[in-house]
Amino acid sequence: MADTTAPTHTAFVKKYLTKKQYVWLEIGAGRLDKNGVFHGLLDRTPIGGFNGYVHFAPIGQKPPEAEPERPDERESEEEF
């Protein structure tokens, strides 16, 4: 049986808008072959705000949700 070359995963990157805020961008695809080697093919990369991390999610699955922002410690001290 021949190893299929169809992609099994979608590649996403975090594009940082600020120091803590980011959006996920789809940038390519990848697949896992029968030998356990992963092959990634990137179509594009974001300009600015890119740290090099690429997240591969199975096709049809979305990347992880962004963690909610915690209030600044200084703001909570001023409330009392």
C-alpha positions in Angstrom: 0.0 0.0 0.0 1.5 3.4 -1.0 1.8 6.1 1.5 -0.6 8.9 0.7 0.7 12.5 0.3 -2.6 14.1 1.2 -2.3 16.6 4.1 -3.7 15.5 7.4 -3.1 18.7 9.4 -3.5 22.4 9.0 -0.6 24.8 10.1 -1.4 27.8 12.2 0.7 30.6 13.7 0.1 33.2 16.3 0.2 36.7 14.8 0.8 39.1 17.7 -1.1 42.3 17.6 0.2 43.5 21.0 2.4 42.0 23.6 -0.4 39.7 24.8 -3.1 39.8 22.1 -2.8 37.6 19.0 -4.9 36.0 16.3 -4.4 32.6 14.7 -3.5 32.6 11.0 -3.7 29.6 8.7 -0.4 29.3 6.9 -0.1 25.8 5.3 -0.6 22.1 5.8 1.3 19.0 6.9 1.0 15.3 7.1 2.4 12.4 9.2 3.9 9.5 7.1 3.9 5.8 8.0 7.4 6.1 9.4 6.3 8.6 12.0 8.0 11.6 10.3 6.0 14.8 10.0 6.2 16.8 6.8 5.1 20.5 7.0 4.5 22.7 4.0 4.1 26.4 4.7 2.5 28.6 2.1 3.1 31.9 3.8 4.4 33.5 7.0 3.1 36.6 8.7 4.9 39.9 8.5 5.8 41.2 11.9 4.7 39.7 15.2 5.9 36.2 14.4 8.0 34.2 16.9 8.6 31.1 14.7 6.1 28.7 16.5 3.9 26.7 14.2 0.8 24.8 15.5 -0.4 21.8 13.4 -4.0 20.8 14.1 -5.9 18.0 12.4 -7.9 19.2 9.4 -11.2 20.5 10.5 -10.1 21.3 14.0 -9.5 24.9 15.1 -6.4 26.0 17.0 -6.6 26.4 20.8 -8.6 29.4 22.1 -6.7 32.3 23.5 -6.4 32.4 27.3 -8.5 35.2 28.8 -6.6 38.2 30.0 -6.1 38.6 33.7 -6.6 42.0 35.2 -3.4 43.9 36.0 -2.3 43.5 39.7 -2.0 47.3 40.0 -5.7 47.8 39.0 -6.9 45.3 41.7 -4.9 47.1 44.5 -6.4 50.5 43.6 -10.0 49.1 44.0 -9.6 48.6 47.8 
